[in-house]
């Protein structure tokens, strides 16, 4: 143990005391993508005692450009499974909390309460505001990171009565202010830089070493290699949150009604009447689909007349759960009298559990 961490325990400002604090700490990382991976690799290597991993996405080809823990052999596998497997090899002494889900209003408080620090490694505003409000309610600090193009942001919120995320961004942006929540381009190396800075802020929070970015937003410009710090103040009203909001959404990026694959399979076994829509392409559908599924491609998203008058709940599936989330959102807007649910993890997860 002493040899493993000797390069950091030999630092006068950190020492064995700092290492002991790391070993006894619990950190939840929400999102196992471009930001989450460097955060986890460094926290794991440096000896954080327990790491919570939360994600329900699968590895896709376009991830490999920036999510450098994954390889081509991991395509189609759950990020949670791959990350746990590789981090366990990196440091066998770490305890892992595995959360095979996305963070939602229904599970946020129960999940976050067991951790000392939350790291926001997500890529959407609804989840970010949800993390903030849950952390305020539970009095937990969270480390923020965000990416856009060649620019990255880092800050620490809700630390020792410091400012919250809502003190910097009081309200969720409108669709006009944010072109697309999930498809903005990003230079592949940038998540590594910003995620590493998030890991450093997490270490500082736990160990008490250095000056934490509380009340400061660090803006990194990759094109010029410049960093700028912007100060912002605590707004006391933002610390008075006592319960989560009914919804966390914008017109374009709302968290839709969703169910896990396990819940859907239980429903299927129970013989409860339901309707299942498969919004994949014809080629994907023809390669394999659930017997009861009705094919309704995403680019032809209009319910048949008989379904528009359905009294059954309607479940929507695609390959990974992303296109079905878009479809669920759109159909719920178009047919408000009906109830739609996105199946998290999609056919990838369904096939994993069925194999």
WOPELIN-V265647 format. One record per backbone hydrogen bond with DSSP energy under -0.5 kcal/mol. NH is the residue of the N-H (numbers start at 1). CO is the residue of the C=O. If there is no record, write none. Layout:
BEGIN
NH,CO / NH,CO
END
This chain:
BEGIN
5,1 / 6,3 / 8,5 / 9,5 / 10,6 / 11,8 / 14,11 / 15,8 / 15,11 / 18,14 / 19,15 / 20,16 / 21,17 / 22,18 / 23,19 / 24,20 / 25,22 / 27,50 / 28,117 / 29,27 / 29,52 / 30,28 / 30,119 / 31,29 / 31,54 / 37,33 / 38,34 / 39,35 / 40,36 / 41,37 / 42,38 / 43,39 / 44,40 / 45,41 / 46,42 / 47,43 / 47,44 / 48,43 / 49,22 / 50,25 / 51,95 / 52,27 / 53,97 / 54,29 / 54,52 / 55,99 / 59,77 / 63,60 / 64,60 / 64,61 / 65,62 / 66,63 / 67,63 / 68,66 / 70,67 / 74,71 / 75,72 / 76,59 / 77,74 / 79,57 / 80,57 / 82,78 / 83,79 / 84,80 / 85,81 / 86,82 / 87,83 / 88,84 / 89,85 / 90,86 / 91,87 / 94,91 / 95,49 / 97,51 / 98,96 / 99,53 / 99,97 / 100,98 / 101,99 / 107,104 / 108,104 / 111,107 / 112,108 / 113,109 / 114,111 / 115,112 / 116,26 / 117,26 / 118,141 / 119,28 / 120,118 / 120,143 / 121,30 / 121,119 / 128,124 / 129,125 / 130,126 / 131,127 / 132,128 / 133,129 / 134,130 / 135,131 / 136,132 / 137,133 / 138,134 / 139,135 / 139,136 / 140,135 / 141,116 / 142,157 / 143,118 / 144,142 / 144,155 / 145,120 / 146,153 / 148,151 / 149,185 / 151,148 / 152,220 / 153,146 / 154,218 / 155,144 / 156,213 / 157,142 / 158,163 / 160,158 / 162,159 / 167,164 / 168,164 / 168,165 / 169,165 / 177,174 / 178,174 / 187,149 / 190,187 / 191,187 / 192,189 / 193,189 / 194,190 / 195,191 / 196,192 / 197,193 / 198,194 / 199,195 / 200,196 / 201,197 / 202,198 / 203,199 / 204,200 / 205,201 / 206,202 / 207,203 / 208,204 / 212,210 / 214,212 / 215,156 / 215,213 / 216,213 / 217,230 / 218,154 / 218,216 / 219,217 / 219,228 / 220,152 / 220,218 / 221,219 / 221,226 / 222,150 / 222,220 / 225,221 / 226,221 / 228,219 / 230,217 / 230,228 / 231,229 / 232,215 / 236,234 / 238,235 / 239,236 / 240,237 / 254,250 / 255,248 / 256,254 / 259,342 / 264,260 / 265,261 / 266,262 / 267,263 / 268,264 / 269,265 / 270,266 / 271,267 / 271,268 / 272,267 / 275,313 / 277,315 / 278,294 / 279,277 / 279,317 / 285,281 / 286,282 / 287,283 / 288,284 / 288,285 / 293,290 / 294,276 / 295,293 / 296,278 / 296,294 / 298,279 / 300,297 / 301,298 / 302,300 / 307,304 / 308,304 / 309,305 / 310,307 / 314,339 / 315,275 / 315,313 / 316,341 / 317,277 / 325,321 / 326,322 / 327,323 / 328,324 / 329,325 / 330,326 / 331,327 / 332,328 / 333,329 / 334,330 / 335,331 / 338,335 / 340,338 / 341,314 / 342,257 / 343,316 / 344,259 / 344,342 / 345,320 / 346,343 / 347,318 / 348,319 / 349,345 / 350,346 / 351,347 / 352,348 / 353,349 / 354,350 / 355,351
END
